[in-house]
Structures are given as structure tokens and as C-alpha cells.
Amino acid sequence: MNIKYPMTTLTKKSHLIERLEVQSFEMNVYLVKVTIAGEAGFVTDKNDSPMRFHNSQMVRDMFDHCDVQSAVMTHDSPYDEMIGNPMKKSDLTEMPFSMNQPY
């Protein structure tokens, strides 16, 4: 079952988000997957498609009213394959993502 979290629902009230995962793609495209009450799913736009965020600050601003317990950014890089190295089982990089607003 694919859980979806419409952004329109998430912005109406504060939510306890156990994990917020920002998935980074080329061309400044970010998708966000959240886990609420143990259920993980992508944040969707008004067309029920995964919502595209265009920078990390947009993510911070959209979830500023929520209680985010853990946040990470992931990026799956095909770098090894691009330079002729054998493919790895996973090229996924995961790093902490700060939800703190800049001053």
C-alpha cells in the first residue's frame, strides 16, 4: 500500500513527524518522504503527484510548523557507473539534514 501525505493536509495543522527524508535529485529537484505514526509515504501536491521542492529552504519553510524528530537528506549517485567502475549494490548517500531556520 502506497501511503501519500497531501501537502494541503500537512499545512493545516502541526504534525509529529518521526522521520523526514529529503531525496535529492539532479536539476534542483527534491522529493520528501515523511513517517507519521509509523507510516512512511511521499508528500504529494494538489494533483496527487509527489511534490517537487526546488531547494532545501523550501522544505524547511513548509515543515517549520511541525515537530520533526529526525531529518536526513539522501542522494543516489550513479558516479561509479558513469566513470566505468562496477556498479555498487547501493550508491545511496544519507546525511543529517538540519530543519533549523537560518538566522
N, C-alpha and C positions, 0 to 999 in steps of 0.2 A: 504494500500500500504506500503510495507516494503522498506524504504529508506536505501541504502547502500552507504558507502563512502570508495571507494578503497584507501588503503594506498598509492598506486603508484600515485594517483591523488593528494592526500593531501600533499605529499612531494615535488611536483613540484613547488609550489608557496605558499606564505603566505595566510592564510585564517583567517577571523574573525570568531572565534568560540564563540558563545554565552554561551554555557554550554558544559563542558566536564565531563562526568561521567565515572569514573573508577569503574567497577564492580569486586569486589574481590571474588574469589572462593578458595576452598581448593587446596593444592598442588602448590602454587605459580602460579596460573593462573588468569590473569586479562583480561577482555574484556573492550573495550572503546566504549562508545556511545557519539556522538557529535551532537550538534544542530547548524546548519548553516542556516542563513536566515529563521529561524523559523521551519526548517525541521530536525527532530531528526532521527538518524539512527546509526547502528553499523559500525565501521571501519572494513573493510574486507581485507583479504590477496589476493595474486595472484590467489588463487583458488576460490575466491568469498565466502569464509567462514569467519565467524568472526575471526579477527586477535587475536591471543593469545600473550599477553605480559607476560613476566616472572618475572618482578619486576617493582616497581614504577619508578625507574630511567629510564627504557626503555621508559616509557610513556612520561616522561619529555623530554628526548632526541628527540623523534620522533615529538613532537609538539613544540619544542623550537622556531621554526621559525614562529609560528602562534601567533595571538593575541587572547588569551584565557581570556574571560571576567569573567567566573565563573567555578570553578572546584571542584568536590566532589568525594569522594570515598564511595561506598555503599557495604554493606555486609549483606546477608540474612542468618541468623544463625538459624539452627534447634535445638538450645541448649535446649529450654524448652521441646520440644518433646522428645529429647534424654534422659532426666532425668525423664520422666514420668509426667511432668506438662502438663496441657491442652495447645493445640496449640493456639497461638495468631492469631488475624486477620492478623498481619504482624510482622515479626521479622526483618524487614529491618532497618538497621542502616545506617544513612547518616552523613558523617562528611566532613569538609572542606579538600581539597586536594591542597597542595602547588605546583604550577608549577615552583617555583623558583629553579634554579640550585644551588647545593651545592658549596661552595667555597673551 
